Amino acid sequence: MDKGKTLAQNRKAWHDYFIEDTYEAGIELAGTEVKSIRQGKVNLKDSHAAVYKGELYLYSMHISPYEQGNIFNKDPLRTRKLLMHKGEIMRLAGLIQQDGYTLVPIELYLKKGRVKVALALCKGKKNYDKRDAIAKRDSKREIERILKNNNQ
């Protein structure tokens, strides 16, 4: 994916899920939502995507109301439609139906002036997987720290 400027990331997804594959989707937004996203007032933390009646939707993504938006502001947690080709949506629907898989947005970014969403096909981690990942990360940091001190 040729990404532009990153507007928001979902770092918690890398901790909570094994990320199998990533996809790019457009997102249907109102004008005040785009302005708010450009200011960085968006939260992807607990959001997820799902296929409903042959269309892809994003749930629980919080976009704070734009300050100068007055009557044009929308509900911050409203369901937003994602834009992908029909064949890709049907393929994702088949993959999601497999046991334990879900679609999670991992990043919002600008591409040629348009807001895009990077969706990840994920499988949930168990608690022991999370502890194992933390232990590996800590040991890697410790090794790098020791090597850095020895080189000086």
Backbone bond lengths (Angstrom), bond angles and torsions (degrees), N, CA, C in turn:
res aa  C-N    CA-C-N  psi(-1)  N-CA   C-N-CA  omega(-1)  CA-C   N-CA-C  phi
1 M - - - 1.456 - - 1.521 109.90 -
2 D 1.298 116.15 130.48 1.459 122.05 176.74 1.529 107.61 -88.50
3 K 1.338 116.43 97.69 1.453 120.73 -175.07 1.509 111.33 -92.37
4 G 1.323 114.50 148.46 1.451 120.80 173.96 1.516 109.15 -97.97
5 K 1.327 116.19 -136.12 1.458 122.76 -178.60 1.535 110.51 -73.93
6 T 1.320 116.90 126.71 1.459 121.97 178.10 1.521 109.47 -76.60
7 L 1.336 116.31 128.73 1.466 121.65 -179.19 1.525 112.16 -101.62
8 A 1.342 116.86 -35.35 1.467 120.62 179.87 1.525 108.75 -157.48
9 Q 1.334 115.82 150.04 1.457 121.29 177.14 1.515 110.27 -130.88
10 N 1.320 115.29 152.69 1.458 121.75 176.81 1.531 107.08 -111.06
11 R 1.336 116.05 83.52 1.465 120.16 -177.01 1.516 111.93 -70.45
12 K 1.306 117.18 -25.32 1.461 120.76 -179.72 1.531 111.00 -64.20
13 A 1.326 116.61 -29.35 1.468 120.54 -179.96 1.525 111.29 -61.68
14 W 1.342 117.38 -37.85 1.464 120.58 179.72 1.531 110.70 -66.61
15 H 1.318 116.93 -27.33 1.461 121.45 179.13 1.525 111.45 -82.55
16 D 1.332 117.42 -38.30 1.460 121.70 -173.06 1.521 115.07 -90.03
17 Y 1.333 118.47 -15.68 1.464 120.87 -173.01 1.524 111.91 -135.91
18 F 1.345 114.71 154.42 1.458 122.04 165.46 1.521 105.24 -88.20
19 I 1.318 118.15 120.15 1.458 120.82 -177.33 1.525 108.79 -92.58
20 E 1.353 114.88 115.67 1.459 121.48 -176.12 1.531 111.44 -86.19
21 D 1.340 117.41 -46.11 1.456 121.52 -174.67 1.526 108.82 -154.26
22 T 1.346 116.90 156.63 1.458 120.36 178.10 1.521 110.21 -123.36
23 Y 1.335 115.48 150.95 1.458 123.75 -179.03 1.525 108.82 -135.78
24 E 1.330 116.13 154.98 1.457 121.51 177.35 1.515 108.84 -108.99
25 A 1.329 116.30 135.94 1.459 121.03 177.81 1.519 109.66 -138.64
26 G 1.315 116.36 148.04 1.453 121.10 170.67 1.511 108.25 -80.52
27 I 1.297 117.13 167.09 1.460 120.62 -179.75 1.522 109.19 -136.62
28 E 1.324 115.61 137.44 1.463 121.77 -179.23 1.529 108.32 -86.68
29 L 1.331 116.35 115.16 1.463 121.38 -176.01 1.521 111.21 -130.58
30 A 1.337 115.64 157.40 1.468 121.47 171.29 1.533 107.74 -86.08
31 G 1.323 117.26 161.48 1.459 121.99 -177.21 1.504 114.23 -58.57
32 T 1.345 117.25 -41.30 1.466 119.32 -179.35 1.524 110.61 -69.83
33 E 1.331 117.82 -29.04 1.464 120.55 177.66 1.531 110.29 -67.43
34 V 1.324 117.02 -39.99 1.464 120.89 178.79 1.526 109.69 -62.45
35 K 1.331 117.14 -43.80 1.466 120.74 179.83 1.524 110.67 -62.35
36 S 1.320 117.05 -40.69 1.454 121.70 179.77 1.539 110.55 -67.29
37 I 1.341 117.06 -40.27 1.468 121.14 178.41 1.516 110.26 -64.28
38 R 1.331 117.24 -41.35 1.465 120.73 179.02 1.529 111.70 -62.22
39 Q 1.348 116.64 -27.75 1.467 120.73 176.45 1.526 111.39 -82.11
40 G 1.340 117.37 -4.54 1.463 122.03 178.33 1.507 114.13 84.70
41 K 1.324 117.70 17.75 1.464 120.81 -177.71 1.528 110.87 -95.68
42 V 1.330 114.90 62.94 1.458 121.55 -178.56 1.527 108.51 -140.04
43 N 1.332 116.33 146.87 1.455 121.86 -178.68 1.529 108.93 -131.91
44 L 1.322 116.81 120.28 1.464 122.72 -179.90 1.523 112.08 -99.38
45 K 1.311 118.39 1.95 1.457 123.29 -166.25 1.533 114.81 -50.34
46 D 1.307 119.82 -54.95 1.465 121.53 -175.11 1.522 112.82 -106.66
47 S 1.320 117.52 19.21 1.462 119.97 -175.20 1.524 111.77 -86.29
48 H 1.325 114.92 158.22 1.465 121.93 176.99 1.526 108.96 -152.76
49 A 1.312 116.23 164.07 1.467 121.32 179.41 1.519 109.17 -118.41
50 A 1.334 115.66 152.36 1.462 120.76 179.19 1.526 109.30 -151.60
51 V 1.332 115.20 156.29 1.458 121.35 177.12 1.526 107.62 -94.72
52 Y 1.336 115.67 127.12 1.463 121.32 179.07 1.524 107.90 -134.29
53 K 1.326 116.63 119.66 1.468 123.48 -179.61 1.533 111.88 52.78
54 G 1.322 115.99 44.19 1.453 121.02 175.76 1.523 115.29 77.29
55 E 1.332 117.59 6.99 1.463 121.21 178.30 1.520 109.16 -125.25
56 L 1.326 115.72 153.30 1.455 122.26 -176.43 1.527 109.65 -99.68
57 Y 1.337 116.69 129.53 1.465 121.98 -178.59 1.521 110.49 -126.98
58 L 1.328 114.82 150.25 1.459 122.61 177.52 1.530 108.32 -110.02
59 Y 1.321 116.29 126.01 1.462 122.33 -176.51 1.529 110.71 -111.82
60 S 1.314 116.22 146.66 1.477 125.01 170.84 1.520 115.21 65.98
61 M 1.317 119.21 20.98 1.457 120.16 173.17 1.531 107.02 -85.19
62 H 1.322 116.91 123.87 1.460 121.13 -176.43 1.520 110.81 -95.39
63 I 1.336 116.03 119.56 1.464 121.64 173.65 1.527 106.38 -116.34
64 S 1.327 116.08 115.38 1.468 120.15 -178.86 1.528 110.46 -63.00
65 P 1.341 117.75 144.03 1.470 120.30 178.59 1.526 111.32 -60.38
66 Y 1.308 116.53 142.05 1.467 122.96 178.57 1.523 108.35 -72.87
67 E 1.337 117.63 132.83 1.466 121.44 -173.46 1.525 113.85 -60.90
68 Q 1.345 117.68 -38.96 1.462 120.03 179.91 1.532 112.13 -93.31
69 G 1.333 117.13 13.71 1.459 120.66 -173.33 1.517 115.10 -81.46
70 N 1.303 119.15 -20.50 1.470 127.44 -175.10 1.529 112.93 33.50
71 I 1.317 120.62 -112.67 1.467 122.73 -173.10 1.532 113.31 -73.86
72 F 1.329 117.73 -12.69 1.459 120.34 -177.52 1.529 113.24 -87.59
73 N 1.338 117.95 -6.03 1.458 121.15 179.28 1.524 110.26 -68.69
74 K 1.333 115.14 146.22 1.466 122.78 178.48 1.518 109.29 -107.45
75 D 1.338 115.57 170.29 1.461 121.88 176.19 1.536 109.34 -60.31
76 P 1.336 118.80 127.41 1.466 121.07 -175.75 1.535 114.14 -60.31
77 L 1.319 118.21 -30.65 1.469 121.40 -176.02 1.523 113.47 -105.94
78 R 1.327 118.24 16.65 1.460 119.52 -176.18 1.529 111.97 -63.08
79 T 1.323 115.87 155.76 1.459 121.87 176.99 1.524 108.70 -73.97
80 R 1.338 116.21 132.93 1.463 120.59 -177.75 1.522 110.25 -118.40
81 K 1.324 115.36 138.75 1.461 121.20 -179.43 1.526 109.77 -80.54
82 L 1.332 115.42 136.08 1.456 121.13 175.70 1.523 108.91 -101.54
83 L 1.323 116.28 145.54 1.452 122.02 -174.07 1.528 110.72 -108.85
84 M 1.328 115.00 113.85 1.464 122.32 176.13 1.524 107.90 -144.28
85 H 1.317 116.65 165.61 1.460 120.58 176.10 1.526 109.65 -68.13
86 K 1.324 116.53 147.17 1.462 122.79 -176.27 1.538 112.01 -56.21
87 G 1.337 116.22 -41.80 1.468 119.92 179.80 1.519 112.25 -62.46
88 E 1.332 116.79 -40.53 1.469 121.22 178.10 1.526 110.61 -65.12
89 I 1.334 116.20 -40.33 1.468 120.12 179.98 1.523 110.36 -63.75
90 M 1.339 117.12 -43.75 1.469 120.36 -179.54 1.538 110.73 -65.55
91 R 1.330 117.34 -38.45 1.462 120.75 177.70 1.531 110.17 -64.51
92 L 1.348 116.54 -42.90 1.473 120.51 177.69 1.526 110.81 -63.77
93 A 1.340 116.89 -38.81 1.473 120.35 179.45 1.525 109.98 -60.17
94 G 1.321 117.06 -40.70 1.465 120.76 177.64 1.517 112.00 -65.62
95 L 1.334 116.72 -40.03 1.468 120.64 -179.92 1.527 111.58 -68.81
96 I 1.339 116.74 -38.24 1.469 120.92 -178.73 1.526 111.25 -65.94
97 Q 1.325 116.14 -32.62 1.467 119.57 -177.60 1.527 112.55 -68.91
98 Q 1.332 117.00 -16.49 1.457 119.23 175.48 1.523 108.75 -66.36
99 D 1.295 116.18 150.35 1.459 121.83 -173.47 1.532 111.93 -62.35
100 G 1.330 116.23 124.52 1.458 121.81 173.16 1.509 116.18 88.24
101 Y 1.325 119.32 -1.35 1.464 120.83 -178.74 1.519 111.57 -95.38
102 T 1.336 115.50 145.86 1.454 121.77 177.29 1.529 109.43 -148.41
103 L 1.325 115.84 161.96 1.464 121.52 176.19 1.524 108.53 -104.17
104 V 1.315 116.58 123.94 1.460 121.94 -178.12 1.522 108.81 -126.58
105 P 1.338 118.31 130.94 1.467 119.05 174.44 1.529 109.69 -73.64
106 I 1.328 115.42 129.87 1.464 118.44 -179.02 1.521 112.53 -109.34
107 E 1.356 116.88 -15.53 1.464 118.37 -178.12 1.525 110.73 -161.28
108 L 1.331 115.64 144.29 1.466 123.53 169.40 1.518 106.54 -113.82
109 Y 1.333 117.14 132.58 1.453 119.94 -179.71 1.517 110.57 -149.54
110 L 1.330 115.20 164.54 1.463 121.86 176.90 1.517 109.25 -96.44
111 K 1.329 115.84 136.21 1.458 121.77 176.23 1.517 106.80 -138.31
112 K 1.327 116.61 112.05 1.464 122.88 -177.03 1.530 111.56 54.44
113 G 1.328 116.41 40.44 1.454 121.83 176.48 1.514 115.07 82.22
114 R 1.326 118.28 1.69 1.462 122.15 -179.35 1.530 109.92 -111.49
115 V 1.334 115.80 145.36 1.461 120.21 177.66 1.524 108.23 -82.07
116 K 1.325 116.13 126.74 1.462 123.01 179.25 1.519 109.29 -121.08
117 V 1.341 115.33 155.49 1.455 122.13 178.83 1.521 108.26 -118.81
118 A 1.323 116.98 131.27 1.458 121.63 172.03 1.520 106.77 -93.32
119 L 1.334 116.20 114.16 1.462 121.75 179.21 1.514 108.99 -99.29
120 A 1.322 116.77 141.44 1.456 121.39 178.37 1.520 109.52 -117.13
121 L 1.330 115.63 133.47 1.462 120.96 171.62 1.526 105.61 -83.02
122 C 1.330 116.55 116.29 1.467 121.05 -169.68 1.515 111.89 -124.84
123 K 1.317 113.57 155.39 1.457 121.72 171.24 1.521 105.87 -123.58
124 G 1.319 117.20 131.18 1.465 121.71 -174.62 1.519 113.42 -64.45
125 K 1.329 115.55 142.89 1.462 121.66 175.93 1.517 109.43 -88.29
126 K 1.298 115.49 146.85 1.458 121.55 171.45 1.532 107.34 -85.66
127 N 1.331 116.58 165.55 1.470 119.96 -178.45 1.519 112.42 -59.19
128 Y 1.350 117.76 -38.65 1.462 119.43 -178.83 1.531 110.58 -68.76
129 D 1.341 118.16 -29.00 1.467 120.60 175.52 1.518 110.30 -66.94
130 K 1.333 116.35 -40.89 1.466 120.61 179.97 1.526 110.26 -64.66
131 R 1.344 116.68 -43.47 1.465 120.48 179.36 1.524 110.82 -63.46
132 D 1.329 116.43 -39.29 1.458 121.51 179.00 1.526 110.66 -63.87
133 A 1.339 117.12 -42.77 1.465 121.45 179.43 1.531 110.77 -64.23
134 I 1.331 116.84 -40.92 1.467 121.32 178.16 1.525 110.41 -64.12
135 A 1.339 117.29 -42.72 1.464 121.08 179.71 1.531 110.95 -63.31
136 K 1.336 117.64 -42.00 1.471 121.04 178.42 1.525 110.83 -63.92
137 R 1.330 116.63 -43.21 1.460 120.77 -179.44 1.533 110.29 -62.96
138 D 1.344 116.23 -44.23 1.463 119.97 -179.58 1.526 111.77 -64.37
139 S 1.333 117.53 -41.18 1.465 120.00 179.85 1.529 110.73 -67.30
140 K 1.331 117.42 -36.90 1.466 121.36 177.56 1.528 110.31 -63.67
141 R 1.335 116.83 -42.89 1.476 120.93 177.86 1.521 110.89 -62.53
142 E 1.343 116.30 -41.42 1.463 121.07 -178.85 1.530 110.38 -64.00
143 I 1.336 116.86 -43.05 1.472 121.23 178.60 1.519 110.27 -63.05
144 E 1.336 117.65 -44.79 1.462 121.11 179.25 1.529 111.45 -62.95
145 R 1.326 116.46 -38.35 1.465 120.64 179.21 1.530 110.60 -65.43
146 I 1.330 116.90 -43.60 1.463 121.08 179.56 1.530 110.63 -64.60
147 L 1.339 116.79 -44.09 1.458 120.51 178.80 1.517 111.67 -63.24
148 K 1.306 117.21 -38.68 1.462 121.25 179.25 1.529 110.24 -64.56
149 N 1.346 116.91 -43.43 1.464 120.78 179.91 1.525 111.53 -67.24
150 N 1.335 118.70 -34.22 1.460 122.21 179.18 1.524 111.58 -70.94
151 N 1.333 117.57 -31.04 1.464 121.20 -179.75 1.521 112.64 -75.33
152 Q 1.300 118.38 -16.09 1.454 120.36 -177.24 1.484 113.12 -87.72
